[in-house]
Amino acid sequence: MSYEQLDAIADSYIPVLLILFLLGLGRNAYRLWPDYRASVFSLLYLLGLLIISYGLMFFDNAVRLWPALGLDYSTHTAVALSLVFALCTLFQKQWKWLAASMLAYAGLMLYQEYHSVLDILSTGLVISLLALALYKVIGQRSAVVLVK
């Protein structure tokens, strides 16, 4: 495959994940109606992760944290990983396929020379830790707020 074809595949990964998320959200809302708590949790989780991902991008652009370490914050990794984590809340049994798709995307970013291994790993580690913290916070709050 040519560089341009692989570039088109890489460019379509995040939109495909978003479409899958929206379809899964609709499926869950339909199947679980009128108990919409799981769908609300997944939506809040994704929105929180996207705020974190783009917030870190703006923070890094302002203070130049990753460049100070000789790295580059990978917004592509952060957003894709956010979508994968959110998709795992909707399709819990498919987490292995979702993780494999993320690894394949990371491999494609490396092959296309968008980022280095350390760019992807450092961004992925920070996002994963924040995603875990957010999961716990939203899970606790939504269990209290949405049950009332």
TIRO-2110 file (N, C-alpha, C; in Angstrom, 1 decimal):
// TIRO-2110
0.8, -1.2, 0.0, N, 1, A
0.0, 0.0, 0.0, CA, 1, A
0.9, 1.2, 0.0, C, 1, A
0.4, 2.3, -0.6, N, 2, A
1.2, 3.5, -0.7, CA, 2, A
1.0, 4.3, 0.6, C, 2, A
1.9, 5.3, 0.8, N, 3, A
1.9, 6.1, 1.9, CA, 3, A
0.5, 6.8, 2.0, C, 3, A
0.0, 7.3, 0.9, N, 4, A
-1.3, 8.0, 0.9, CA, 4, A
-2.4, 7.1, 1.3, C, 4, A
-2.4, 5.9, 0.9, N, 5, A
-3.5, 4.9, 1.2, CA, 5, A
-3.4, 4.7, 2.7, C, 5, A
-2.2, 4.4, 3.3, N, 6, A
-2.1, 4.2, 4.7, CA, 6, A
-2.5, 5.5, 5.5, C, 6, A
-2.1, 6.6, 4.9, N, 7, A
-2.5, 7.9, 5.6, CA, 7, A
-4.0, 8.0, 5.6, C, 7, A
-4.7, 7.6, 4.6, N, 8, A
-6.2, 7.6, 4.6, CA, 8, A
-6.8, 6.7, 5.6, C, 8, A
-6.2, 5.5, 5.7, N, 9, A
-6.6, 4.6, 6.8, CA, 9, A
-6.4, 5.2, 8.2, C, 9, A
-5.2, 5.8, 8.4, N, 10, A
-5.0, 6.4, 9.7, CA, 10, A
-5.9, 7.5, 10.0, C, 10, A
-6.2, 8.3, 9.0, N, 11, A
-7.1, 9.4, 9.1, CA, 11, A
-8.6, 9.0, 9.4, C, 11, A
-8.9, 7.8, 9.0, N, 12, A
-10.3, 7.3, 9.2, CA, 12, A
-10.5, 6.6, 10.5, C, 12, A
-9.4, 6.3, 11.2, N, 13, A
-9.6, 5.5, 12.4, CA, 13, A
-10.4, 6.2, 13.5, C, 13, A
-10.1, 7.4, 13.8, N, 14, A
-10.8, 8.1, 14.9, CA, 14, A
-12.3, 8.3, 14.5, C, 14, A
-12.6, 8.8, 13.3, N, 15, A
-14.0, 8.9, 12.9, CA, 15, A
-14.8, 7.6, 13.0, C, 15, A
-14.1, 6.5, 12.6, N, 16, A
-14.8, 5.2, 12.7, CA, 16, A
-15.1, 4.8, 14.1, C, 16, A
-14.1, 5.1, 15.0, N, 17, A
-14.3, 4.8, 16.4, CA, 17, A
-15.5, 5.7, 16.9, C, 17, A
-15.6, 6.9, 16.5, N, 18, A
-16.7, 7.8, 17.0, CA, 18, A
-18.0, 7.3, 16.5, C, 18, A
-18.1, 6.9, 15.2, N, 19, A
-19.3, 6.3, 14.7, CA, 19, A
-19.7, 5.0, 15.4, C, 19, A
-18.8, 4.2, 15.7, N, 20, A
-19.0, 3.0, 16.5, CA, 20, A
-19.6, 3.3, 17.9, C, 20, A
-19.0, 4.3, 18.5, N, 21, A
-19.4, 4.8, 19.8, CA, 21, A
-20.9, 5.3, 19.8, C, 21, A
-21.2, 6.1, 18.8, N, 22, A
-22.5, 6.6, 18.7, CA, 22, A
-23.5, 5.5, 18.4, C, 22, A
-23.2, 4.6, 17.6, N, 23, A
-24.1, 3.4, 17.3, CA, 23, A
-24.2, 2.6, 18.6, C, 23, A
-23.2, 2.3, 19.3, N, 24, A
-23.2, 1.6, 20.5, CA, 24, A
-24.0, 2.3, 21.6, C, 24, A
-23.9, 3.6, 21.7, N, 25, A
-24.7, 4.4, 22.6, CA, 25, A
-26.2, 4.2, 22.3, C, 25, A
-26.5, 4.4, 21.0, N, 26, A
-27.9, 4.2, 20.6, CA, 26, A
-28.4, 2.8, 20.9, C, 26, A
-27.6, 1.8, 20.6, N, 27, A
-28.0, 0.4, 20.9, CA, 27, A
-28.3, 0.2, 22.4, C, 27, A
-27.4, 0.7, 23.2, N, 28, A
-27.5, 0.5, 24.6, CA, 28, A
-28.8, 1.3, 25.1, C, 28, A
-28.9, 2.5, 24.7, N, 29, A
-30.1, 3.3, 25.1, CA, 29, A
-31.4, 2.6, 24.7, C, 29, A
-31.4, 2.0, 23.5, N, 30, A
-32.6, 1.3, 23.1, CA, 30, A
-32.8, 0.0, 23.9, C, 30, A
-31.8, -0.8, 24.1, N, 31, A
-31.9, -2.1, 24.7, CA, 31, A
-32.2, -2.0, 26.2, C, 31, A
-31.7, -0.9, 26.8, N, 32, A
-31.8, -0.8, 28.3, CA, 32, A
-32.9, 0.2, 28.7, C, 32, A
-33.6, 0.7, 27.8, N, 33, A
-34.7, 1.7, 28.1, CA, 33, A
-35.6, 1.1, 29.1, C, 33, A
-36.1, 1.7, 30.1, N, 34, A
-35.9, 3.2, 30.5, CA, 34, A
-34.7, 3.4, 31.4, C, 34, A
-33.9, 2.4, 31.7, N, 35, A
-32.7, 2.5, 32.5, CA, 35, A
-31.6, 3.0, 31.7, C, 35, A
-31.4, 4.3, 31.6, N, 36, A
-30.4, 4.9, 30.7, CA, 36, A
-29.1, 5.2, 31.4, C, 36, A
-28.9, 4.8, 32.7, N, 37, A
-27.7, 5.1, 33.4, CA, 37, A
-26.4, 4.7, 32.7, C, 37, A
-26.4, 3.5, 32.2, N, 38, A
-25.2, 3.0, 31.5, CA, 38, A
-24.8, 3.9, 30.3, C, 38, A
-25.8, 4.3, 29.5, N, 39, A
-25.6, 5.1, 28.4, CA, 39, A
-25.1, 6.5, 28.8, C, 39, A
-25.7, 7.1, 29.9, N, 40, A
-25.3, 8.4, 30.4, CA, 40, A
-23.8, 8.3, 30.9, C, 40, A
-23.5, 7.2, 31.6, N, 41, A
-22.2, 7.0, 32.1, CA, 41, A
-21.2, 7.0, 30.9, C, 41, A
-21.4, 6.2, 29.9, N, 42, A
-20.5, 6.1, 28.7, CA, 42, A
-20.3, 7.4, 28.0, C, 42, A
-21.4, 8.2, 27.9, N, 43, A
-21.3, 9.5, 27.2, CA, 43, A
-20.5, 10.5, 28.1, C, 43, A
-20.8, 10.5, 29.4, N, 44, A
-20.0, 11.4, 30.2, CA, 44, A
-18.6, 11.0, 30.3, C, 44, A
-18.3, 9.7, 30.3, N, 45, A
-16.9, 9.2, 30.3, CA, 45, A
-16.2, 9.7, 29.0, C, 45, A
-16.8, 9.5, 27.9, N, 46, A
-16.2, 9.9, 26.6, CA, 46, A
-15.9, 11.4, 26.6, C, 46, A
-17.0, 12.2, 27.0, N, 47, A
-16.8, 13.7, 27.0, CA, 47, A
-15.7, 14.1, 27.9, C, 47, A
-15.6, 13.5, 29.1, N, 48, A
-14.6, 13.8, 30.1, CA, 48, A
-13.2, 13.5, 29.5, C, 48, A
-13.1, 12.3, 28.8, N, 49, A
-11.8, 11.9, 28.3, CA, 49, A
-11.4, 12.8, 27.1, C, 49, A
-12.3, 13.2, 26.3, N, 50, A
-12.0, 14.2, 25.2, CA, 50, A
-11.5, 15.5, 25.8, C, 50, A
-12.2, 16.0, 26.9, N, 51, A
-11.8, 17.2, 27.5, CA, 51, A
-10.3, 17.1, 28.0, C, 51, A
-10.1, 15.9, 28.6, N, 52, A
-8.7, 15.7, 29.1, CA, 52, A
-7.7, 15.7, 28.0, C, 52, A
-8.0, 14.9, 26.9, N, 53, A
-7.1, 14.8, 25.8, CA, 53, A
-6.8, 16.1, 25.2, C, 53, A
-7.8, 16.9, 24.9, N, 54, A
-7.5, 18.2, 24.2, CA, 54, A
-7.0, 19.2, 25.2, C, 54, A
-7.4, 19.1, 26.5, N, 55, A
-6.9, 20.0, 27.5, CA, 55, A
-5.4, 19.8, 27.7, C, 55, A
-5.0, 18.5, 27.7, N, 56, A
-3.5, 18.2, 27.8, CA, 56, A
-2.8, 18.8, 26.5, C, 56, A
-3.4, 18.7, 25.4, N, 57, A
-2.8, 19.3, 24.2, CA, 57, A
-2.6, 20.8, 24.4, C, 57, A
-3.6, 21.5, 24.8, N, 58, A
-3.5, 22.9, 25.0, CA, 58, A
-2.4, 23.2, 26.1, C, 58, A
-2.5, 22.4, 27.2, N, 59, A
-1.5, 22.6, 28.3, CA, 59, A
-0.1, 22.4, 27.8, C, 59, A
0.1, 21.3, 27.0, N, 60, A
1.4, 21.1, 26.4, CA, 60, A
1.9, 22.1, 25.5, C, 60, A
1.0, 22.7, 24.7, N, 61, A
1.4, 23.8, 23.8, CA, 61, A
1.8, 25.0, 24.6, C, 61, A
1.2, 25.2, 25.7, N, 62, A
1.5, 26.4, 26.5, CA, 62, A
2.8, 26.2, 27.3, C, 62, A
3.0, 25.1, 28.0, N, 63, A
4.1, 24.9, 28.8, CA, 63, A
5.3, 24.1, 28.2, C, 63, A
5.0, 23.4, 27.1, N, 64, A
6.0, 22.7, 26.3, CA, 64, A
6.6, 21.6, 27.2, C, 64, A
5.8, 20.8, 27.9, N, 65, A
6.2, 19.7, 28.8, CA, 65, A
6.8, 18.6, 28.0, C, 65, A
6.1, 18.1, 27.0, N, 66, A
6.6, 17.0, 26.2, CA, 66, A
7.9, 17.4, 25.4, C, 66, A
7.9, 18.5, 24.8, N, 67, A
9.2, 18.9, 24.1, CA, 67, A
10.4, 19.1, 25.1, C, 67, A
10.1, 19.5, 26.3, N, 68, A
11.2, 19.6, 27.3, CA, 68, A
11.8, 18.2, 27.6, C, 68, A
11.1, 17.2, 27.3, N, 69, A
11.6, 15.8, 27.5, CA, 69, A
12.0, 15.2, 26.2, C, 69, A
12.0, 16.0, 25.1, N, 70, A
12.5, 15.5, 23.8, CA, 70, A
11.4, 14.7, 23.2, C, 70, A
10.1, 14.9, 23.6, N, 71, A
9.0, 14.1, 23.0, CA, 71, A
8.0, 15.1, 22.4, C, 71, A
6.9, 14.4, 21.9, N, 72, A
5.8, 15.2, 21.2, CA, 72, A
4.5, 14.6, 21.8, C, 72, A
3.7, 15.4, 22.4, N, 73, A
2.4, 14.9, 22.8, CA, 73, A
1.6, 14.5, 21.6, C, 73, A
1.1, 13.2, 21.7, N, 74, A
0.3, 12.7, 20.5, CA, 74, A
-1.2, 12.8, 20.7, C, 74, A
-1.7, 13.9, 20.2, N, 75, A
-3.2, 14.1, 20.3, CA, 75, A
-3.9, 12.9, 19.6, C, 75, A
-3.4, 12.4, 18.5, N, 76, A
-4.0, 11.3, 17.9, CA, 76, A
-4.1, 10.1, 18.8, C, 76, A
-3.0, 9.8, 19.5, N, 77, A
-3.0, 8.7, 20.5, CA, 77, A
-4.0, 9.0, 21.6, C, 77, A
-4.0, 10.2, 22.2, N, 78, A
-4.9, 10.5, 23.3, CA, 78, A
-6.4, 10.4, 22.9, C, 78, A
-6.8, 10.9, 21.7, N, 79, A
-8.2, 10.9, 21.3, CA, 79, A
-8.6, 9.4, 21.0, C, 79, A
-7.7, 8.7, 20.2, N, 80, A
-8.1, 7.4, 19.9, CA, 80, A
-8.2, 6.5, 21.1, C, 80, A
-7.3, 6.6, 22.1, N, 81, A
-7.4, 5.9, 23.3, CA, 81, A
-8.6, 6.2, 24.1, C, 81, A
-9.0, 7.5, 24.1, N, 82, A
-10.2, 7.9, 24.8, CA, 82, A
-11.4, 7.2, 24.2, C, 82, A
-11.5, 7.2, 22.9, N, 83, A
-12.6, 6.5, 22.2, CA, 83, A
-12.6, 5.0, 22.5, C, 83, A
-11.4, 4.4, 22.5, N, 84, A
-11.3, 3.0, 22.8, CA, 84, A
-11.8, 2.7, 24.2, C, 84, A
-11.3, 3.5, 25.2, N, 85, A
-11.8, 3.3, 26.6, CA, 85, A
-13.3, 3.5, 26.7, C, 85, A
-13.9, 4.5, 26.0, N, 86, A
-15.3, 4.7, 26.1, CA, 86, A
-16.1, 3.6, 25.4, C, 86, A
-15.5, 3.1, 24.3, N, 87, A
-16.1, 1.9, 23.6, CA, 87, A
-16.1, 0.7, 24.5, C, 87, A
-15.1, 0.5, 25.3, N, 88, A
-15.0, -0.6, 26.2, CA, 88, A
-16.2, -0.6, 27.2, C, 88, A
-16.7, 0.6, 27.5, N, 89, A
-17.8, 0.7, 28.4, CA, 89, A
-19.1, 0.2, 27.8, C, 89, A
-19.2, 0.3, 26.4, N, 90, A
-20.3, -0.1, 25.7, CA, 90, A
-20.3, -1.5, 25.2, C, 90, A
-19.1, -1.9, 24.8, N, 91, A
-18.9, -3.3, 24.3, CA, 91, A
-17.8, -4.0, 25.2, C, 91, A
-18.2, -4.3, 26.4, N, 92, A
-17.2, -4.9, 27.3, CA, 92, A
-16.6, -6.2, 26.9, C, 92, A
-17.4, -7.0, 26.2, N, 93, A
-16.8, -8.3, 25.7, CA, 93, A
-15.9, -8.2, 24.6, C, 93, A
-15.9, -7.0, 23.9, N, 94, A
-15.0, -6.8, 22.7, CA, 94, A
-13.8, -6.0, 23.1, C, 94, A
-13.4, -5.9, 24.3, N, 95, A
-12.3, -5.1, 24.7, CA, 95, A
-11.0, -5.6, 24.0, C, 95, A
-10.8, -6.9, 23.8, N, 96, A
-9.6, -7.4, 23.2, CA, 96, A
-9.5, -6.9, 21.7, C, 96, A
-10.6, -6.8, 21.0, N, 97, A
-10.6, -6.3, 19.6, CA, 97, A
-10.3, -4.8, 19.6, C, 97, A
-10.9, -4.1, 20.6, N, 98, A
-10.7, -2.7, 20.6, CA, 98, A
-9.2, -2.4, 21.0, C, 98, A
-8.6, -3.1, 21.9, N, 99, A
-7.2, -3.0, 22.3, CA, 99, A
-6.3, -3.3, 21.1, C, 99, A
-6.7, -4.4, 20.4, N, 100, A
-5.9, -4.8, 19.2, CA, 100, A
-5.9, -3.7, 18.1, C, 100, A
-7.1, -3.1, 17.9, N, 101, A
-7.2, -2.0, 16.9, CA, 101, A
-6.4, -0.8, 17.3, C, 101, A
-6.3, -0.5, 18.6, N, 102, A
-5.5, 0.6, 19.1, CA, 102, A
-4.0, 0.3, 18.9, C, 102, A
-3.6, -0.9, 19.2, N, 103, A
-2.2, -1.3, 18.9, CA, 103, A
-1.8, -1.2, 17.4, C, 103, A
-2.8, -1.7, 16.6, N, 104, A
-2.6, -1.6, 15.1, CA, 104, A
-2.4, -0.1, 14.7, C, 104, A
-3.3, 0.8, 15.3, N, 105, A
-3.2, 2.2, 15.0, CA, 105, A
-1.9, 2.8, 15.4, C, 105, A
-1.4, 2.4, 16.6, N, 106, A
-0.1, 2.9, 17.1, CA, 106, A
1.0, 2.4, 16.1, C, 106, A
0.9, 1.1, 15.7, N, 107, A
1.9, 0.6, 14.7, CA, 107, A
1.9, 1.4, 13.4, C, 107, A
0.7, 1.7, 13.0, N, 108, A
0.5, 2.5, 11.7, CA, 108, A
1.1, 3.9, 11.9, C, 108, A
0.9, 4.5, 13.1, N, 109, A
1.5, 5.9, 13.3, CA, 109, A
3.0, 5.8, 13.3, C, 109, A
3.5, 4.7, 13.9, N, 110, A
5.0, 4.5, 13.9, CA, 110, A
5.5, 4.3, 12.4, C, 110, A
4.8, 3.4, 11.7, N, 111, A
5.2, 3.1, 10.3, CA, 111, A
5.2, 4.4, 9.4, C, 111, A
4.2, 5.2, 9.7, N, 112, A
4.0, 6.5, 8.9, CA, 112, A
4.9, 7.6, 9.4, C, 112, A
5.6, 7.3, 10.6, N, 113, A
6.5, 8.2, 11.2, CA, 113, A
5.8, 9.5, 11.7, C, 113, A
4.5, 9.3, 12.2, N, 114, A
3.8, 10.5, 12.8, CA, 114, A
4.4, 10.8, 14.1, C, 114, A
4.7, 9.7, 14.9, N, 115, A
5.2, 9.9, 16.3, CA, 115, A
6.2, 8.8, 16.5, C, 115, A
7.0, 9.0, 17.6, N, 116, A
7.9, 7.9, 18.0, CA, 116, A
7.3, 7.0, 19.0, C, 116, A
7.9, 5.9, 19.3, N, 117, A
7.4, 5.0, 20.3, CA, 117, A
7.2, 5.7, 21.7, C, 117, A
8.2, 6.5, 22.1, N, 118, A
8.0, 7.2, 23.4, CA, 118, A
6.9, 8.2, 23.3, C, 118, A
6.7, 8.9, 22.2, N, 119, A
5.6, 9.8, 22.1, CA, 119, A
4.3, 9.1, 22.4, C, 119, A
4.1, 8.0, 21.8, N, 120, A
2.9, 7.2, 21.9, CA, 120, A
2.7, 6.6, 23.3, C, 120, A
3.8, 6.0, 23.8, N, 121, A
3.8, 5.4, 25.1, CA, 121, A
3.5, 6.5, 26.2, C, 121, A
4.3, 7.6, 26.2, N, 122, A
4.1, 8.6, 27.2, CA, 122, A
2.7, 9.2, 27.2, C, 122, A
2.2, 9.5, 26.0, N, 123, A
0.8, 10.0, 25.9, CA, 123, A
-0.2, 9.0, 26.4, C, 123, A
0.0, 7.7, 26.0, N, 124, A
-0.9, 6.7, 26.3, CA, 124, A
-0.9, 6.4, 27.8, C, 124, A
0.3, 6.5, 28.5, N, 125, A
0.3, 6.2, 29.9, CA, 125, A
-0.4, 7.3, 30.7, C, 125, A
-0.2, 8.6, 30.3, N, 126, A
-0.8, 9.7, 31.0, CA, 126, A
-2.3, 9.6, 30.8, C, 126, A
-2.8, 9.4, 29.6, N, 127, A
-4.2, 9.3, 29.3, CA, 127, A
-4.8, 8.1, 30.0, C, 127, A
-4.1, 7.0, 30.1, N, 128, A
-4.7, 5.8, 30.8, CA, 128, A
-4.8, 6.0, 32.2, C, 128, A
-3.9, 6.6, 32.9, N, 129, A
-4.0, 6.9, 34.3, CA, 129, A
-5.1, 7.9, 34.6, C, 129, A
-5.3, 8.9, 33.8, N, 130, A
-6.3, 9.9, 33.9, CA, 130, A
-7.7, 9.2, 33.6, C, 130, A
-7.7, 8.3, 32.6, N, 131, A
-9.0, 7.6, 32.3, CA, 131, A
-9.4, 6.7, 33.4, C, 131, A
-8.5, 6.1, 34.1, N, 132, A
-8.8, 5.3, 35.3, CA, 132, A
-9.4, 6.1, 36.4, C, 132, A
-8.8, 7.2, 36.7, N, 133, A
-9.3, 8.1, 37.7, CA, 133, A
-10.7, 8.7, 37.4, C, 133, A
-10.8, 9.1, 36.1, N, 134, A
-12.1, 9.6, 35.7, CA, 134, A
-13.2, 8.5, 35.7, C, 134, A
-12.9, 7.3, 35.4, N, 135, A
-13.8, 6.2, 35.4, CA, 135, A
-14.3, 6.0, 36.9, C, 135, A
-13.4, 6.1, 37.8, N, 136, A
-13.8, 5.9, 39.2, CA, 136, A
-14.7, 7.1, 39.7, C, 136, A
-14.3, 8.3, 39.3, N, 137, A
-15.1, 9.5, 39.7, CA, 137, A
-16.5, 9.5, 39.1, C, 137, A
-16.5, 9.3, 37.8, N, 138, A
-17.8, 9.3, 37.2, CA, 138, A
-18.7, 8.1, 37.6, C, 138, A
-18.1, 7.0, 37.8, N, 139, A
-18.8, 5.8, 38.3, CA, 139, A
-19.4, 6.0, 39.6, C, 139, A
-18.7, 6.6, 40.5, N, 140, A
-19.2, 6.9, 41.9, CA, 140, A
-20.3, 7.9, 41.8, C, 140, A
-20.1, 9.0, 41.1, N, 141, A
-21.0, 10.1, 41.0, CA, 141, A
-22.3, 9.7, 40.3, C, 141, A
-22.1, 9.0, 39.2, N, 142, A
-23.3, 8.6, 38.4, CA, 142, A
-24.2, 7.6, 39.2, C, 142, A
-23.5, 6.7, 39.9, N, 143, A
-24.3, 5.8, 40.7, CA, 143, A
-25.1, 6.5, 41.8, C, 143, A
-24.6, 7.6, 42.3, N, 144, A
-25.4, 8.4, 43.3, CA, 144, A
-26.4, 9.3, 42.6, C, 144, A
-26.0, 10.0, 41.6, N, 145, A
-26.9, 11.0, 41.0, CA, 145, A
-28.0, 10.3, 40.2, C, 145, A
-27.7, 9.4, 39.4, N, 146, A
-28.6, 8.8, 38.5, CA, 146, A
-29.6, 7.8, 39.1, C, 146, A
-29.3, 7.3, 40.3, N, 147, A
-30.2, 6.4, 41.0, CA, 147, A
-31.4, 7.2, 41.6, C, 147, A
-31.1, 8.4, 42.0, N, 148, A
-32.2, 9.2, 42.6, CA, 148, A
-33.3, 9.5, 41.8, C, 148, A
END
